[in-house]
Amino acid sequence: MNIIRSRRFLSTTSKSSPVSDLAKILVIPITQNKSYIHFKFNENLINNDSLIVKYENKLSNIALKGWTRLKDSDKSYNQKIVHYVEKFLERTPWSENSLISIPSKATILRQAFEENNKDDNKPDSKPSILLLNDTDIELNNKGENLLNIPVYYPGSLMSSTQLKNELLTLSSKGQTYHKKQMILNGIGIPISLPFMLVPVIPNIPGFYLAYRLYCNLKAFLGAEHLEQIAKRGDLSFLDHEILDQIYSKQDKTNDILLNEEIINDLVKTFEIDDAKAHLLKALKQEKEALESKP
């Protein structure tokens, strides 16, 4: 598909598909009733007109440079700070990373086709494919039809009905949990201000709480967007043969369905290197939760 970034239009040389070819959701079962949801999308869907995207990129770059300096420091107290921060982050729920992978509705564009633009005198003509932001979608008074986002899942492990219920549960609990965490982070930030008076050592508690506020906000917005597209019927649930094949080596009666071999296969097959650490974290947390049961 040749993309023309003019007035958010796309030109296409093939028949429009009912589902998006630039975005997809991968469902990766971890246990019998919990799955990691990974939203993967093409960079052409990033809404670069969004102020959130512009400022988030700037702040992320600043934070990354600061964290890199801290990790590369040879000072012992900086190394201890890095160690403890990483330990705290390992304890955050893996579902947070899953929800963070889902972009907020303001930061991503959606594909849609416009049937009215098809030339009836030319049977082979194709309808125009547009890219719409969330404001365009809310107005939606031009006859556009959104292309559904495909949700790929292993049908041997779950049904589409079970999956939709799981997505709605994840989004509902996610909004409740991360809203509460945002409030706690917001309360904690001003309390940490006296640490600014400590010489040499930066206000690590304040920086950590600010980062956690950011992560919880991202997860909350992801959960909110997931609920919206699930309830609005913007998802197409598709049994994926390759996912079934990857999970075929695992005993489907096990409490834990994921293992490191499956993670490596998933990462390689679907090119989701950014999700590998999060999947390993999810596997570790679920194993520990199972072992702690009486």
SULVEN-V217387 format. One record per backbone hydrogen bond with DSSP energy under -1.0 kcal/mol. NH is the residue of the N-H (numbers start at 0). CO is the residue of the C=O. If there is no record, write none. Layout:
# SULVEN-V217387
NH_CO ; NH_CO
This chain:
# SULVEN-V217387
5_3 ; 8_5 ; 9_128 ; 10_1 ; 19_147 ; 23_39 ; 24_149 ; 25_37 ; 26_151 ; 27_35 ; 29_33 ; 30_33 ; 31_254 ; 35_27 ; 37_25 ; 39_23 ; 41_21 ; 44_41 ; 45_42 ; 46_106 ; 47_45 ; 49_46 ; 53_49 ; 54_50 ; 55_51 ; 56_52 ; 57_53 ; 58_54 ; 59_55 ; 60_56 ; 61_57 ; 62_58 ; 63_59 ; 64_60 ; 65_61 ; 66_62 ; 67_63 ; 68_64 ; 69_65 ; 70_66 ; 71_67 ; 78_74 ; 79_75 ; 80_76 ; 81_77 ; 82_78 ; 83_79 ; 84_80 ; 85_81 ; 86_82 ; 87_83 ; 88_84 ; 89_85 ; 95_92 ; 97_93 ; 98_94 ; 99_95 ; 100_96 ; 101_98 ; 106_103 ; 108_44 ; 109_131 ; 111_129 ; 112_144 ; 113_127 ; 116_113 ; 117_114 ; 121_118 ; 124_121 ; 128_9 ; 129_111 ; 130_7 ; 131_109 ; 136_132 ; 137_133 ; 138_134 ; 139_135 ; 144_112 ; 146_110 ; 147_17 ; 148_233 ; 150_235 ; 151_24 ; 152_237 ; 156_153 ; 162_158 ; 163_159 ; 164_160 ; 165_161 ; 166_162 ; 167_163 ; 168_164 ; 169_165 ; 170_166 ; 171_167 ; 172_168 ; 173_169 ; 174_170 ; 175_171 ; 176_172 ; 177_173 ; 178_174 ; 179_175 ; 180_176 ; 181_177 ; 182_178 ; 183_179 ; 184_180 ; 185_181 ; 186_182 ; 187_183 ; 188_184 ; 191_187 ; 192_189 ; 194_191 ; 195_192 ; 196_193 ; 197_194 ; 200_198 ; 203_201 ; 206_202 ; 207_203 ; 208_204 ; 209_205 ; 210_206 ; 211_207 ; 212_208 ; 213_209 ; 214_210 ; 215_211 ; 216_212 ; 217_213 ; 218_214 ; 219_215 ; 220_216 ; 221_217 ; 222_218 ; 223_219 ; 224_220 ; 225_221 ; 226_222 ; 227_223 ; 228_224 ; 229_225 ; 230_226 ; 231_227 ; 233_228 ; 235_148 ; 237_150 ; 239_152 ; 243_239 ; 244_240 ; 245_241 ; 246_242 ; 249_246 ; 253_250 ; 256_29 ; 257_29 ; 262_258 ; 263_259 ; 264_260 ; 265_261 ; 266_262 ; 267_263 ; 268_264 ; 269_265 ; 271_266 ; 274_271 ; 275_272 ; 278_274 ; 279_275 ; 280_276 ; 281_277 ; 282_278 ; 283_279 ; 284_280 ; 285_281 ; 286_282 ; 287_283 ; 288_284 ; 289_285 ; 290_286 ; 291_287
